[in-house]
Amino acid sequence: MIVLRSPRFKKAYKKLDEKIKKQFKQKFNLFQKNPRYPSLRIKKVEKHRNIFEASITKSYRWTFEFIKGGVKLRVIGTHDILKNP
């Protein structure tokens, strides 16, 4: 699977606490094995046809879009990122 990271994702990821980074890596590994894994709680972002969100914790999310052969990670952070995915 091709994994692209937007500049916005890279910048936001650097600012995360190490604990959240570790949890993201675990969740992303699950995502790569099975994007429909229940604990990811993946759903479309409202008003955005091709953008999805996935859960890291109750407070933290990441957004992404499927691309040919993989996925593009758009942004990561608290639930507020959904205001501008």
ABEGO torsion letter per residue (X at the ends): XBBBBBAAAAAAAAABBAAAAAAAAAAAAAAAABAABAAAGBBBBBGBAABBBBBABAABBBBBBBBBGEBBBABBEBAAAAABX
